[in-house]
C-alpha cells in the first residue's frame, strides 16, 4: 500500500512521549514490510539542530490561514528503504524551544500552528507524486486534516481521494479552541455544529477527526472499550458509540531495535540467561543518582509526565509510606513547577532513598529501565502505555493499575500464576498502590519466584510486525469504503 502518516512528533526527530515512539516505529515497520510510506511532521528547532542533512523538496506550499496566506517549505529525509519523512518548515510556528508550550504553558497560537499543519498534511496527501491511497492521522494535532480531505472530496466532485484513519492516543487531549479560531480553517460554517467540529461552543480538532475519518483506532483493545463509557469518554462517548463499527483497538508494539537489553547502547548488556549486566546497571544507576550502591535494596523507578492521568496524586501520597520500607525510588519526569517541586522535596527529606530528575532524558530512561527492579505506573487511565512493555523486556517488574493498555499487557499472579510478570491493582487510591508496593517487596524477598517473574517478563513479545499487520487490515477497510 501507499501510506502517508502524520504526527506532531516522531522519534527519533522529536519527542515528548509515547506518540513519537509509536508513529516512528509503525512507519519503519510498514516500510520494512514493503509498503511505500511517507510521514509528515513539523520541522522543529530540535530537528534542525540534530539533522542538518535535510533535503529540500521542490513542492511549493502556500495555504490560507484565515485572512492571511502562509508559506511553507518541505524538507525530506530517507532513513530507510520505502520510507520518506516530510518536514513542514514554517519557522515562526515550529522553530521554538519546545513542541507544544514552554514552562508548562501551551503556546497561545497552537490553534494556528496545528490548523496549518493539518492543512499541510491534507495538501501533501493530494499532491505528492506517489499519490498516497491511505492517510493515517494521529491525535488532535492532525484531526482537522480528515475534514480538509473530506471537504476537498466534496467540492471536487470527482477524483480519487485517500482513505483516512485516525488513531486516538489519548482522548483527554482534544485540541479545544474558542469558536473565534474556526475561521482559521477557511471552511464553511456548516461544519461547525454538533455533528461536526463544535464541542460545547468550542472547536474540537480531535472531534473533526472522529467525525470525518473513515476508520478510528485506539492504541489498545481495552481503551477502545473504555472510551465508549461516560467515565473515560471525555464527553465524546456518545459520538464514539455511533462510530463503534468503525472503531478498532490495536495494541501498540514495542520497538525492540531501540528497547533491547542485549543491544542497548546506554547500558551494560544482559539477557534472560545472564542477569549479571542488570545487577551492574543497578549499581551504576544508584551511584549516578547519589544513592547507596547496595544490591540488596529493592529499586523502584517511574518515568513519565507528571500529570493527573499518570496517577501522580496517589503516587505522591504513597511516597512517604514507601520510604518507611527498605527501598529506593527514582522518578524521571516533568510537569507543572508546583508538582515538580513537591516531588523534588522528597529528595531532601529522604536523601538516601529518593532521587528525582526533571525533564525528559532518553539515555537516563534506558538506564532506569535497566537498573530498576520494579517500574511504577499507577495511571488513572492509560490508552496503551509503552514503559510497561519496555520494563517487561528489561526484566523490570511493572506495578500497574489495571486500566487500558496496562491491563492488556501485564499479567498478575491472580490471573495466571505460571505466566505472571507483574503486579496489578484496581482501585485508584493511595492505599491500593501502597499495597501493590508491599506485594512487590514480598516478591523481591523470594529470589526464586522473583527470578521467574523476570523470565516471564522478558519472554513477552510485543513486536511491531504484529501491530503493523493489524493496521494494514484496518487501512484496507478504509480504502475499500
Secondary structure by P-SEA (a helix, b strand, c coil): cbbbbbcccccccccccaaaaaaaaaaaaaaaaccbbbbbbcccaaaaacccbbbbbcbbbbbbcccbbbbbbbbbbcccccbbbbbbbbccccccccccccccccccaaaaaaaaaaaaaaaaaacccccccbbbbccccccaaaaaaaaaaaaacbbbbbbbbbbbcccccccccccccccccccccccccccccccccbbbaaaaaaccccbbbcccaaaaaaaacccccccaaaaaaaacccbbbbbbbbccccccccccccccccccccaaaaaaaaaaaaaaacccccccbbbbbbbcccccccaaaaaaaaccccccccbbbbbbbcccaaaaaaaaaaaaaccccbbbbccccaaaaaaaaacccbbbbbccccccccaaaaaaaacbbbbccccccccccccccccccccccccccccccaaaaaaaaaaaaaaaacaaaaaaaaaaaaaccccaaaaaaaaaaaaaaaaac
